[in-house]
Amino acid sequence: MADGGYDAAQAAAASQSGNAVGGGCAECHTGNWIHVRYEYTEGDPVTDAVYVVQTPNDGAAGGSVIAEGVISIGPDAEHNYVHVDLGDHSGPVEVFVFDDPTEPAPYEEPQPVEDEAGWLSRAANAVMSGAEWTWDVAQGDFNEDMSTGQIITNAVVTAVPGIDQVADARDLIANGKALIWDRRYTELVVWVGVFACLIGLVPSLGSLAKGVIKLVWRNAGEVGKILIYINKALHKTGMKINGYRFLKELADELPGHVGTVTQKFNSFLDSCLRKLPSWGGAQLRESIEHVRGMANSMFPRVADEIQQRLLRGLANFASRAWRVVPGQGIIVRRSMQATRQAYDSWQDTMRRVGFDKTALEAGAEPIDASTARFLVDIEELSAKWAEEFLADPNLPRYLREQAEASPEFFRKQLATFGSKPRYETFAPGQSLYRVIDNADGHTGGFWSKSMPPDEESVWRARDAVLNDWNEAGAFIRAELPPPPAGFIGEIAPQKLADGQMLRGGGEQVWLPGPRSGSVSRDQVKDYWHTTWNDRAPTSPSRASLRAGNPNECDL
């Protein structure tokens, strides 16, 4: 800029950031830098997203990381961009982001366990004596149903110097009890708990790795929260740990730590053997040795599974990477269309906060004459279909047994079809989908052979689903059999109040069975947000580039 314009711009930028004029801002803007902004479609900034700058990698995450951090541009911030120093890298770079999660509590660096042998011995004593089992079982690994937020909070609390060693011992006691006393040898989640506790003893990883492993095990889809947990919370304490690189390096290094974890676990079991109680000693010794033998196969399995979840989370939840040259500003604009991404388990974000069950259903329309006649005739039709099925010698035995066990329920469920359904025996690995609004949604009897459409109005009209029946924040995929067979056919229209209806006409699969559901939780292979759930994750899909301006950023 000529005639003092550059100096004025530097003064403006410095005043925004609190830096004194001439405190280095001008020099930064003559150096090697880019500006990064992440915003909603309407232009408001997205706060607390994580950005990563890498060497070019054809638009995908995986290049060498040059810089990373948190885009903390709030709605009222005076600056518009985050200033990123590229260091010695002078060529083009690529930028991608992870979407904005909720900010966690501050983090403090843990102190390493100084007396590791004594720590393991004290934990072993608690396991063998049962003295510590009366601790609040809603804490730590005694609580196996912690939410993501609780896991983050627990990870933060256990990282406070002095508290982390007590809490890690508590978690090791919980998992040691589960293995030695409860004989939960085959439950992978218990082995994950042990692995996480013991890898926390590795000085280069510590309690941070333990918290990350628990978060990733619960839900790799929360990788954005994990990155904020590392990048932002730790940075508040002055610790400049890089979250993306930490997760990637942790994934790469996990298999190499299996031997160390196994060695520490054997030391723990040796301590348990030395503290065998006088009663039941032989049985407990047998249990301990069985656990020791299983560790040789379970720890490599745990390391491999956590590694894959970490890598999937990093790959699946990063935006596309856009190429930028030094001196440019990049605006990454968040798409408002939800992405479809499979998860390993139910998430709190799959609930629809504020959903109005009393509102008129999306997709409702006035009842026409033909539908009115059908609604009058359906009771008679469903009774006729029930008789015909029971008279059919080829009706699969399972379906016959369910029909005969509850004839009235059988007829009532047939009335949900718009025409007589057909029965079908399922081949191994048959996938079915079901829209749900809670973690136990798999217990319902009505399913589909296809994913739901992208619009709620289309789904509710096609499948004739009332608001009161299903808030529809998520859907799942389950693999059958069991049950071995079901009924498939057209969905009947559903009458609403005030002369309105949901037309139906889609295809449904009814799985007759117990009221508690004929599909078990372990048959559910994937969980997904519905695209109309406003808490569903979205991914940045567009970017614009422009020349950088020194007075637009946070320096």
C-alpha positions, -999 to 999 in steps of 0.1 A, spaced: 0 0 0 13 35 -8 12 67 12 11 51 47 -18 29 39 1 -3 48 12 12 82 -24 22 89 -36 -13 81 -10 -28 105 -21 -4 132 -57 -15 127 -48 -51 128 -27 -46 159 -54 -28 177 -78 -56 170 -55 -82 185 -41 -63 214 -6 -62 199 13 -29 200 18 -12 167 51 -23 153 51 -54 174 57 -77 145 24 -76 126 38 -59 96 66 -84 94 42 -113 96 22 -100 67 52 -97 45 61 -133 54 47 -167 44 11 -169 55 -25 -176 46 -58 -165 61 -85 -190 69 -122 -184 76 -150 -209 81 -186 -198 78 -222 -208 75 -240 -205 41 -254 -171 52 -220 -158 61 -219 -160 99 -186 -174 112 -185 -210 125 -167 -209 159 -144 -235 174 -138 -255 142 -104 -271 137 -84 -262 106 -54 -282 92 -30 -269 66 -10 -296 48 12 -302 18 -10 -308 -13 -26 -342 -13 -52 -341 -42 -79 -326 -21 -79 -353 7 -66 -353 42 -33 -372 46 -6 -347 34 23 -336 57 8 -312 83 22 -277 82 0 -260 107 -33 -266 126 -54 -249 152 -88 -237 162 -108 -211 142 -121 -191 171 -139 -163 152 -170 -155 172 -200 -136 158 -189 -104 175 -152 -107 167 -135 -77 151 -113 -98 128 -126 -120 100 -98 -145 95 -73 -166 114 -37 -159 104 -17 -190 97 21 -188 95 34 -214 70 70 -213 83 95 -224 57 70 -239 33 67 -216 3 46 -235 -22 9 -241 -24 -9 -257 5 -42 -274 11 -67 -264 39 -94 -286 54 -115 -283 85 -134 -304 111 -168 -291 120 -175 -272 152 -183 -292 184 -192 -280 219 -163 -265 238 -151 -288 266 -138 -279 300 -102 -267 303 -75 -293 305 -44 -295 327 -14 -316 320 -11 -348 341 19 -358 362 34 -391 353 31 -420 377 63 -420 396 59 -452 415 45 -474 388 51 -507 406 34 -494 437 5 -480 417 -1 -514 400 2 -532 434 -24 -509 451 -48 -514 422 -43 -552 424 -49 -551 461 -82 -533 456 -93 -558 430 -85 -589 450 -99 -576 483 -130 -560 469 -125 -531 493 -128 -504 467 -159 -518 449 -181 -496 471 -168 -465 453 -195 -446 435 -201 -469 405 -214 -440 385 -178 -428 381 -151 -438 357 -151 -472 341 -175 -485 366 -200 -466 345 -202 -482 311 -229 -459 298 -211 -426 299 -221 -400 272 -195 -384 251 -197 -353 272 -192 -373 304 -161 -390 288 -146 -357 279 -153 -343 314 -138 -374 330 -108 -372 307 -102 -336 317 -107 -342 354 -84 -372 354 -57 -352 338 -54 -328 368 -21 -336 385 -26 -359 414 -62 -368 405 -52 -387 373 -34 -414 392 -63 -420 415 -88 -421 387 -67 -443 365 -64 -467 394 -102 -466 398 -106 -475 362 -81 -503 363 -99 -517 394 -132 -516 376 -119 -534 346 -98 -558 366 -129 -568 386 -148 -573 354 -122 -597 341 -111 -616 372 -142 -618 393 -170 -614 367 -152 -634 340 -162 -610 312 -134 -624 292 -149 -620 257 -163 -584 261 -140 -562 240 -151 -530 258 -135 -543 291 -102 -550 273 -104 -515 258 -107 -501 293 -76 -520 305 -56 -510 274 -66 -473 279 -55 -473 315 -22 -490 309 -13 -470 278 -17 -440 300 15 -451 318 35 -445 286 52 -411 291 48 -399 255 11 -406 256 -2 -403 291 -38 -396 302 -44 -377 270 -42 -410 250 -65 -427 275 -92 -401 271 -89 -401 234 -92 -439 232 -124 -439 253 -139 -412 231 -130 -429 199 -143 -462 212 -176 -447 221 -180 -429 189 -154 -420 163 -178 -396 148 -170 -372 177 -135 -366 163 -143 -329 161 -148 -328 198 -117 -347 204 -97 -322 183 -112 -293 202 -104 -311 235 -68 -313 225 -62 -281 204 -83 -256 224 -85 -268 260 -48 -277 261 -38 -245 244 -55 -225 272 -29 -239 295 0 -229 272 5 -265 259 7 -263 221 -1 -299 214 -14 -304 179 -46 -324 180 -47 -337 144 -11 -348 145 -15 -364 179 -45 -385 168 -28 -396 136 5 -404 154 -15 -422 181 -32 -444 154 2 -451 138 19 -460 170 -8 -480 188 2 -515 175 38 -508 186 27 -503 222 9 -536 226 40 -553 240 44 -525 266 8 -527 276 9 -565 279 40 -563 301 24 -538 324 -8 -559 325 13 -590 335 29 -570 363 -6 -561 375 -18 -598 373 14 -609 392 4 -585 420 -31 -599 419 -17 -634 424 4 -623 454 -28 -609 470 -50 -640 466 -76 -642 494 -76 -673 516 -111 -682 503 -117 -690 467 -80 -687 459 -77 -716 435 -107 -704 414 -93 -669 413 -59 -681 403 -74 -700 374 -93 -669 364 -62 -647 365 -42 -671 344 -70 -674 319 -71 -636 316 -33 -635 312 -35 -659 283 -64 -640 266 -44 -607 268 -20 -620 242 -48 -620 216 -71 -593 229 -47 -565 232 -36 -567 195 -72 -568 186 -80 -538 207 -51 -518 193 -61 -527 157 -98 -517 163 -89 -484 179 -64 -476 152 -91 -482 125 -116 -461 143 -92 -432 147 -82 -434 110 -119 -436 99 -129 -407 121 -101 -385 108 -108 -394 72 -146 -393 73 -151 -361 92 -126 -339 76 -138 -316 49 -125 -317 14 -90 -300 12 -87 -268 -9 -55 -255 -24 -43 -221 -14 -11 -202 -22 8 -180 3 -7 -146 7 -43 -157 0 -73 -158 21 -97 -188 20 -133 -189 30 -146 -224 35 -184 -224 34 -203 -250 53 -229 -269 34 -264 -269 49 -272 -303 36 -265 -331 61 -241 -358 51 -250 -395 55 -223 -411 76 -225 -444 94 -217 -446 131 -209 -475 154 -235 -466 181 -263 -443 190 -254 -406 196 -271 -379 216 -272 -357 185 -296 -382 170 -324 -369 192 -344 -340 179 -344 -313 205 -377 -292 205 -395 -315 181 -432 -307 182 -452 -339 183 -485 -321 182 -478 -303 149 -495 -314 116 -473 -341 101 -450 -331 73 -464 -346 41 -501 -345 52 -528 -340 27 -566 -341 26 -583 -375 26 -597 -383 -8 -628 -405 -15 -608 -437 -24 -588 -435 8 -619 -429 29 -634 -461 15 -602 -481 21 -601 -469 58 -636 -483 62 -628 -516 46 -594 -523 61 -606 -541 92 -625 -567 70 -596 -570 46 -570 -576 73 -592 -603 89 -595 -620 55 -558 -619 48 -551 -634 82 -574 -664 75 -557 -669 41 -522 -669 56 -531 -695 82 -547 -717 55 -516 -715 34 -496 -747 38 -464 -730 27 -465 -702 54 -431 -704 71 -433 -721 105 -420 -691 124 -447 -668 109 -474 -693 116 -463 -697 152 -464 -659 157 -498 -656 141 -513 -684 162 -497 -670 194 -516 -637 191 -543 -638 164 -558 -603 173 -523 -587 172 -515 -605 139 -547 -592 123 -541 -556 137 -506 -555 122 -518 -568 88 -542 -537 88 -511 -515 84 -507 -528 48 -524 -512 19 -528 -545 1 -522 -581 10 -485 -585 18 -463 -614 8 -441 -634 31 -404 -638 26 -376 -660 41 -345 -639 47 -311 -649 33 -281 -646 57 -268 -610 58 -301 -594 47 -299 -557 55 -330 -538 67 -334 -502 77 -356 -485 104 -361 -449 113 -358 -444 151 -358 -417 178 -340 -435 207 -313 -460 213 -338 -488 217 -355 -482 183 -343 -516 170 -371 -532 191 -398 -520 167 -414 -544 142 -416 -523 110 -386 -520 88 -376 -511 52 -353 -526 26 -339 -492 17 -326 -461 35 -352 -433 41 -354 -404 16 -337 -371 22 -369 -352 30 -390 -358 61 -423 -349 43 -416 -376 17 -408 -402 43 -438 -395 66 -462 -394 37 -447 -425 21 -444 -446 53 -475 -430 70 -457 -423 103 -472 -399 129 -451 -374 147 -462 -389 180 -450 -423 169 -415 -413 159 -394 -381 162 -373 -396 134 -338 -383 143 -319 -413 131 -321 -446 113 -303 -479 116 -292 -508 95 -296 -543 109 -286 -577 95 -310 -606 95 -318 -634 103 -331 -637 131 -360 -636 127 -360 -660 98 -390 -645 79 -413 -616 77 -442 -599 57 -435 -574 30 -459 -551 12 -475 -517 5 -480 -493 34 -516 -484 41 -527 -447 45 -529 -432 80 -558 -411 90 -550 -378 108 -572 -352 125 -593 -326 106 -597 -347 75 -560 -351 68 -540 -382 60 -506 -396 53 -510 -414 20 -486 -443 25 -478 -464 -6 -442 -472 3 -429 -507 10 -426 -520 46 -412 -551 62 -430 -564 92 -411 -587 116 -436 -605 138 -422 -614 171 -420 -606 208 -433 -572 219 -397 -564 230 -386 -568 194 -373 -596 172 -340 -578 163 -314 -576 190 -290 -548 196 -260 -568 183 -277 -572 150 -276 -534 145 -245 -527 123 -249 -489 116 -265 -458 130 -272 -427 109 -286 -393 114 -317 -386 92 -308 -358 68 -337 -336 81 -324 -338 117 -309 -303 123 -283 -318 146 -270 -340 119 -234 -333 109 -227 -312 78 -195 -310 59 -179 -280 43 -185 -283 6 -175 -250 -10 -145 -226 -8 -136 -192 -23 -101 -177 -26 -90 -141 -26 -60 -120 -21 -50 -117 16 -53 -84 34 -33 -77 65 -61 -59 84 -86 -87 81 -71 -113 105 -64 -118 141 -29 -104 143 
